[in-house]
Amino acid sequence: MKKLLLPAILFSTALPITAAAQAAQALTAAIGIARLGFKGGNGAKVQMSEYQGQKFPMQRTAADRLPKQRAEAIQLLEAELERCHAALLASPTAPLLTAEQRRSLPQAIINAGRAQPDYNIAPYQQEAAFYFAEDARRQQAAAPAEPAK
């Protein structure tokens, strides 16, 4: 049950908050998920990726190693994470996530956890937390500075 609640709690966007608070919240989520630790299991390949000195896992599962039943949820999650990774590499300043992705990525993690309760989704959570934190950082950098009073 913890696996399913974590994404919902960490990525909740129910309350409107400023870009600086969003960045801090995303970074806190990323650190909290990183402390969970993870192991490469599930027949999935977990490799560490690096972006501007920050490391994060990228777990991808070969099609022949996916669970026989309900593999679609994991494939959808991995596809969503691939879109985020492509956006990360495409530009150092453009936002990574659309409003739709901010809603769909946490839901994809929840769906994968529900579809495969014994599947280790912690690396997916950590990768998603990295993208949320980087997206918040980019949005904060792009926001116009408030005039001094």
Number of C-alpha atoms within 10 A of each C-alpha: 8 7 19 18 11 18 24 14 11 18 19 12 12 6 6 8 11 11 17 15 13 20 21 15 18 24 20 15 24 22 14 14 23 19 10 10 10 16 11 15 13 15 15 18 15 18 14 13 13 11 12 6 7 9 13 22 22 22 23 21 17 10 12 8 12 17 16 9 9 13 15 15 19 24 18 16 22 21 14 17 22 14 13 23 16 11 18 19 12 11 10 13 16 14 20 25 19 11 7 8 16 18 14 14 23 23 17 23 27 21 18 26 23 16 17 16 13 10 17 19 23 23 24 25 25 26 23 30 26 24 25 26 21 22 25 25 20 18 19 18 13 13 10 8 8 6 5 4 3
